[in-house]
Amino acid sequence: MKKIDLFYGFVIGVIASIIGSYIFIVAFTPYSFLGGLQILKFEGKLGKIITLGAILNLLIFFGLLKYNKELMARGVILAMFILTIITLFV
């Protein structure tokens, strides 16, 4: 069992959440990404954006399971748990 795969899954999960948040902000709000992050943080909606960005992790999780990368899939779940904790405090 390679423990580095868990780390790779974690990194993939965090990057996928950032990409998902970027897509959501650019596609569904009139703001740019960095400006949108600042405005949504001021409005108290940043946690919701992070949560919506994490939806992309669901697709990655099932894709990793399909290719028998269970430890990487665990890393994606770990990233989702960490992002959930961050969302609670943001």
N, C-alpha and C positions, 0 to 999 in steps of 0.2 A: 504494500500500500504506500503510495507516494504522497506524502503530506504537502508537497508543493502544489499538487492539484487543488487542494482545498484553498490555498492562497490564490491561485489563478481564478478559481470560481468566485472568490470574494471580490477580486479586482474586476472581473467581468460583470458581476452584479452591480457594483458601484458605478462603473462606467455606463452600463446600460440604463441605470436610473438617471444619470446626468443627461444622457442622450434623450431619454424619454421625456424628461422635464423640458429640455431644450425644444423638442418637437412640439410639445403641448403649448409652451409659451409663445413660440413663433407662429404656430398655426391658428391658435384660438384666442389670442389677445392682440391688441394693437401695439404692443410694446416690443422693443428689441429684447434680446436675452438678458443682458446684464441690467438694463434699465427695468425690465420686467421683474427680475429677482428683487431689486431694491424696492420697487413699488408694491409688489405682492408681500414682501416682508413687512413693510410699513402698514399694510392693510390687514396683516395677520393671516394671510392665506398661503404662506410659503409651505407650511406643512401639508396642505392639500395638494399642492403642485408636486411636492416630492412623492407623495403617495400615488398620484396619477402617473408620475414618471416611472414608478416601480412596476407598473403593469407589464412593461417590456420584459422584466425579469421572468415573468410567468412563461412566456414563449421560449426564452433561453433555457429555463429549467427543464421543460418538457423535451426540448431539442437535445439537451445533454443526456437526459435519461434514455432517449431513443438510441443514442450512440454509445450507451453503456459507460458513461462518464459520471458514475454515481458520486465520487468524491468532489468533483467540480460542481455538481448539482447541489451538494451540501454547502459548498462555499457560496453559491448564489443565495441559498436560503439564509445562511449566516449574514450575508450582506443585507438581506431584507430585514432581518431582526435588528441589526445595528441601525439601519435607516428608520425603522419603526421607533426605536428608542430616541433617535435624534428628532424625529417628527414630534414626539411627545413634548420635548423641551423647546422647540422652536416656536 
